[in-house]
Amino acid sequence: SAEETIQHNPRLDIPAVSHRSTAMPETRTTLDSRLVASGLVTADDLSKCRNIVGEAADEARLLDLLTTTGRLTKWQAAQLRAGKTKGFVLEHYRLLEPLGAGGMGQVFRALDTKLDRQVAIKLLRRGRAAPAALERFRREALAALQVQHQHIVRSFELGQEGDTYFLVMELVEGTNLAKHIDVNKVLTWQETAR
């Protein structure tokens, strides 16, 4: 095809380069297929990255480029390397990395792609939860959505995609209470009152 120029893409932080074609080769690698199927990388972005690293580049080099340019997180890259292709995107939320897990599910750092802000998402997968746990999760989420206080994490949305239920919350940076107590052994009354 005619020679084209890749324009600078600030999301990928890739400099403009000339190349022969942005079309994907007819035989995609397994990693290429997983990347596009995950919803994390578009075929166009993948093609641009392939042009930079070369069509014959190994998986590690391609994932490294996607990670260093901010297109993937290290956690996403590890999941894709392990063969996972689903569960990275819930509606307009992109899961970035796990933050913790508990009796009712997992909590992830996520990107709200509509508002371009990071949030925390608590997930409960129906297949892994008893009906009572699912109902408890729903009640907890509905109660959290009604509470508005400066010292309580805000909840934004209760959602469901397939067999996954999720609660979208404000992301609060810092260590969690369990880690804080492990390090400091006890909370002062001032810390407790905060």
C-alpha positions as CSV (number, residue, x, y, z in Angstrom):
1,S,0.0,0.0,0.0
2,A,1.0,3.6,-0.2
3,E,3.4,5.0,2.4
4,E,1.6,6.5,5.4
5,T,2.8,8.4,8.5
6,I,1.7,7.6,12.0
7,Q,0.8,10.7,13.8
8,H,2.0,11.2,17.4
9,N,-0.5,9.6,19.8
10,P,-0.3,11.2,23.3
11,R,-2.1,8.2,24.9
12,L,0.7,5.9,23.6
13,D,3.5,8.5,23.7
14,I,4.8,7.2,20.5
15,P,6.8,9.5,18.2
16,A,5.7,9.9,14.6
17,V,7.3,7.3,12.3
18,S,6.9,6.4,8.7
19,H,5.8,2.9,7.6
20,R,4.4,1.1,4.7
21,S,1.0,0.1,6.2
22,T,-1.1,0.2,9.3
23,A,-3.0,-2.9,8.4
24,M,-2.7,-6.0,10.6
25,P,-0.9,-8.9,8.9
26,E,-3.3,-11.6,7.8
27,T,-1.8,-14.0,10.4
28,R,-2.1,-12.5,13.8
29,T,-0.1,-13.8,16.6
30,T,-1.9,-15.3,19.6
31,L,-0.9,-12.3,21.7
32,D,-2.2,-9.9,19.1
33,S,-5.6,-11.6,19.1
34,R,-5.7,-11.6,23.0
35,L,-4.8,-7.9,23.0
36,V,-7.6,-6.9,20.7
37,A,-10.1,-9.3,22.3
38,S,-9.4,-7.9,25.7
39,G,-10.7,-4.5,24.7
40,L,-7.6,-2.8,26.1
41,V,-5.8,-2.2,22.8
42,T,-7.4,-1.3,19.4
43,A,-6.3,-3.0,16.3
44,D,-5.0,0.4,15.1
45,D,-2.9,1.0,18.2
46,L,-1.6,-2.6,18.0
47,S,-0.6,-2.1,14.4
48,K,1.3,1.1,15.3
49,C,3.1,-0.6,18.1
50,R,4.0,-3.6,15.8
51,N,5.5,-1.1,13.3
52,I,7.7,0.3,16.1
53,V,8.9,-3.1,17.5
54,G,8.7,-5.0,14.2
55,E,6.3,-7.7,13.2
56,A,8.7,-10.4,14.3
57,A,9.2,-9.0,17.8
58,D,8.5,-11.4,20.7
59,E,5.6,-11.0,23.1
60,A,7.8,-9.6,25.8
61,R,9.0,-6.7,23.7
62,L,5.5,-5.8,22.5
63,L,4.1,-6.0,26.0
64,D,7.0,-3.9,27.3
65,L,6.3,-1.2,24.7
66,L,2.6,-1.2,25.6
67,T,3.4,-1.0,29.3
68,T,6.1,1.7,29.1
69,T,3.9,3.9,26.9
70,G,1.0,3.6,29.4
71,R,-1.4,1.7,27.2
72,L,-1.3,-1.3,29.5
73,T,-0.5,-1.7,33.2
74,K,1.9,-4.3,34.4
75,W,-1.0,-6.3,35.9
76,Q,-2.9,-6.2,32.6
77,A,0.2,-7.3,30.7
78,A,0.8,-10.2,33.1
79,Q,-2.9,-11.3,32.7
80,L,-2.6,-11.2,28.9
81,R,0.6,-13.0,28.9
82,A,-1.1,-15.8,30.9
83,G,-3.8,-16.1,28.3
84,K,-6.6,-14.0,29.8
85,T,-8.8,-12.0,27.4
86,K,-11.9,-11.2,29.4
87,G,-12.8,-9.2,32.5
88,F,-10.7,-6.1,31.9
89,V,-13.6,-3.9,30.9
90,L,-16.9,-3.4,32.7
91,E,-19.1,-0.9,30.8
92,H,-17.0,2.2,30.6
93,Y,-14.6,1.2,33.4
94,R,-11.2,-0.3,32.6
95,L,-9.6,-2.4,35.4
96,L,-6.0,-1.4,36.0
97,E,-4.8,-3.4,38.9
98,P,-6.1,-5.3,41.9
99,L,-6.0,-3.4,45.3
100,G,-7.3,-6.1,47.6
101,A,-9.6,-9.0,48.2
102,G,-12.0,-10.0,50.9
103,G,-14.8,-12.4,51.8
104,M,-17.2,-10.8,49.3
105,G,-15.0,-10.2,46.3
106,Q,-12.1,-8.2,44.9
107,V,-11.4,-4.5,44.7
108,F,-9.6,-3.0,41.7
109,R,-8.1,0.3,40.7
110,A,-10.0,1.3,37.5
111,L,-10.2,4.0,35.0
112,D,-13.6,5.6,34.3
113,T,-13.2,6.3,30.6
114,K,-16.2,8.6,30.5
115,L,-15.0,11.0,33.2
116,D,-11.2,10.2,32.7
117,R,-10.7,9.6,36.4
118,Q,-9.5,6.7,38.5
119,V,-12.0,4.9,40.8
120,A,-12.1,1.8,42.9
121,I,-14.4,-1.0,41.8
122,K,-15.6,-3.8,44.1
123,L,-16.4,-6.9,42.1
124,L,-18.6,-9.9,43.0
125,R,-18.9,-12.6,40.4
126,R,-22.2,-14.5,40.6
127,G,-20.7,-17.8,39.7
128,R,-18.5,-17.6,42.8
129,A,-21.1,-16.3,45.2
130,A,-24.0,-17.9,47.0
131,P,-27.3,-16.2,46.5
132,A,-27.2,-14.8,50.0
133,A,-23.8,-13.2,49.4
134,L,-25.1,-11.7,46.2
135,E,-28.1,-10.2,48.1
136,R,-25.8,-8.9,50.9
137,F,-23.5,-7.3,48.2
138,R,-26.5,-5.6,46.6
139,R,-27.8,-4.3,50.0
140,E,-24.4,-3.0,51.0
141,A,-24.0,-1.2,47.6
142,L,-27.5,0.4,47.8
143,A,-26.8,1.6,51.3
144,A,-23.4,3.0,50.3
145,L,-24.9,4.9,47.4
146,Q,-27.2,6.7,49.8
147,V,-24.5,7.8,52.3
148,Q,-22.8,11.2,51.7
149,H,-20.2,12.2,54.3
150,Q,-16.8,13.8,54.0
151,H,-15.2,11.0,56.1
152,I,-16.8,8.1,54.2
153,V,-15.7,6.9,50.8
154,R,-18.2,8.0,48.2
155,S,-20.0,5.4,46.1
156,F,-20.9,6.3,42.5
157,E,-22.7,3.4,40.8
158,L,-23.9,-0.1,41.2
159,G,-23.7,-2.1,38.0
160,Q,-23.8,-5.5,36.5
161,E,-22.2,-6.9,33.4
162,G,-22.8,-10.5,32.6
163,D,-22.4,-12.5,35.8
164,T,-20.3,-9.8,37.5
165,Y,-21.8,-7.3,39.9
166,F,-19.8,-4.2,40.8
167,L,-19.8,-1.2,43.0
168,V,-17.9,1.9,41.8
169,M,-16.4,4.0,44.5
170,E,-14.1,6.9,45.1
171,L,-10.4,5.9,45.0
172,V,-8.7,6.8,48.2
173,E,-4.9,6.7,47.9
174,G,-2.8,5.3,50.7
175,T,-2.3,2.2,52.7
176,N,-5.2,0.2,54.0
177,L,-6.1,-0.2,57.7
178,A,-4.8,-3.7,58.1
179,K,-1.4,-2.8,56.7
180,H,-1.3,0.3,58.9
181,I,-2.0,-1.7,62.1
182,D,0.6,-4.4,61.0
183,V,3.2,-1.7,60.9
184,N,2.2,0.5,63.8
185,K,0.5,-2.2,66.0
186,V,-1.9,0.3,67.5
187,L,-3.9,3.4,66.5
188,T,-3.7,6.6,68.5
189,W,-7.0,8.0,69.6
190,Q,-6.5,10.8,67.0
191,E,-6.0,8.3,64.2
192,T,-9.1,6.4,65.3
193,A,-11.2,9.5,65.4
194,R,-10.2,10.5,61.8
